[in-house]
Amino acid sequence: MVQRQAGESSRLQTSNKRRSVRFALGVPLDVAWQADNVVARETAETLEVNVYGAVLRMATHPPAGTRIELTNRLSQEVAPAQVTGVRPSKPGGVAVELLTPSETFWGVTYRLKKAATDLRVLEDELKSGGSDPRVLQEFRDAVDHVRKSAWAVYEWQDRQLKNKDAGTVLSLLTTERMRRATQLNETIVADLNASQLTPQTPGIAAFAKAVRRIWQRLKDLGIESTQE
């Protein structure tokens, strides 16, 4: 086993932090720290985050090196961190580093955004490997769906926290579901036209029953198909 010197390990860790993908994400936080032997508290919001830390929008700028306690107001999870400096390029931007890197502290939306990024990387690898275009399209659709789901989760949590009506988020999700269902059905029609589906295709009978139920409910609503 190769033994690394302490300085080398520190440099590698710093390099990894810089290379870690950052995501623009507004996570509401409570921040607490010691200032002149008094516990100071302030609400803040992240401007961008990664597994190692974040840039916060704060009215107060604790000095670099200050140990702080972050509380995610959505999940109530608590994490110790340290101020690493101020970002002049971002108004009110205070850079903080988690004492223990975490992929969960920033919440579900962060994890969904990260998953979408991982899928994009995988898509690029599939492209370079000469994968079937239909497989690539499935991945593009999956990435798009994850991205919109991440936005919906964040909006729902944020509006609940601020006591705002979250009904519009559900409405947008319904619209997205209709778009996705239409897209999938068009793909199935293309498969049928290409004779890629047969009566023996697994699941086709259950799909046909579902289509009949949907069609009946649409008729009940007075929605009839139109000839184009």
C-alpha positions, -999 to +999 in steps of 0.1 A: +000+000+000+013+035-009+015+058+021+007+094+015+022+123+034-002+144+055+003+174+032-003+154+001-036+140+016-047+175+025-040+187-011-059+158-026-089+165-003-089+202-013-086+193-050-116+169-046-137+197-030-130+221-058-139+194-084-171+184-067-202+195-087-220+225-072-257+229-075-277+262-073-302+254-046-320+274-020-322+254+013-335+274+043-312+271+073-309+283+109-273+292+117-258+295+152-223+304+163-204+319+193-197+357+190-181+374+220-192+346+243-228+350+232-247+326+209-256+344+177-284+331+156-296+339+121-317+325+093-300+319+060-304+303+027-280+284+005-270+299-029-252+268-040-243+235-024-222+204-028-213+174-007-185+194+011-204+226+019-222+256+006-223+293-001-249+309+022-268+342+018-265+358+052-269+393+066-240+387+090-205+375+079-189+354+107-151+355+104-133+328+085-125+299+108-157+303+129-173+271+139-211+272+132-241+249+136-264+245+106-300+233+109-319+224+078-353+239+084-370+215+060-357+183+076-345+196+110-312+178+105-282+195+122-247+196+109-215+213+123-196+234+098-169+261+096-168+294+078-141+294+051-146+329+038-168+355+021-176+354-016-176+390-029-190+378-063-222+366-045-241+393-025-242+382+011-223+350+002-206+332+031-187+301+022-190+272+047-175+237+049-193+208+065-170+192+091-183+158+078-191+157+041-227+147+035-249+138+005-281+139+026-279+171+047-291+194+019-322+173+014-340+152-013-338+179-039-300+180-038-299+142-041-323+143-071-302+170-088-271+149-082-288+118-096-298+137-127-262+148-132-250+112-127-275+101-154-262+128-178-226+115-173-239+079-179-256+091-211-223+106-224-207+072-217-234+054-235-230+078-265-193+071-267-200+034-265-222+035-296-255+026-278-288+023-296-304+058-301-336+044-285-317+036-253-302+071-252-336+086-257-349+066-227-321+081-206-328+116-218-364+112-208-354+098-174-330+127-167-357+152-177-382+135-154-358+135-125-350+172-129-387+182-129-393+159-099-365+176-080-380+210-087-414+199-076-401+184-043-382+216-035-412+239-044-435+217-023-412+218+008-405+255+003-441+266+000-451+245+030-423+261+051-435+295+041-472+286+046-480+292+009-505+273-012-488+242-026-517+233-048-501+248-079-472+223-076-497+194-078-513+211-108-479+213-125-471+177-117-504+167-133-495+186-164-461+169-165-477+135-160-500+141-190-469+152-211-450+121-201-480+098-207-485+112-242-448+108-250-448+072-238-479+064-258-465+079-290-434+057-284-456+026-281-475+035-313-441+037-330-432+003-317-465-011-329-460+004-364-425-012-364-440-046-355-419-046-323-449-055-302-470-086-305-499-102-286-473-122-268-453-092-256-452-094-217-475-068-202-494-059-234-527-073-222-526-053-189-516-022-209-546-027-232-570-029-202-555+003-188-560+021-221-596+010-222-602+022-187-586+056-195-606+059-227-639+052-209-631+078-183-622+103-210-656+096-226-673+101-192-657+136-191-670+144-226-635+142-242-637+125-276-608+119-300-606+141-331-595+133-365-565+154-375 
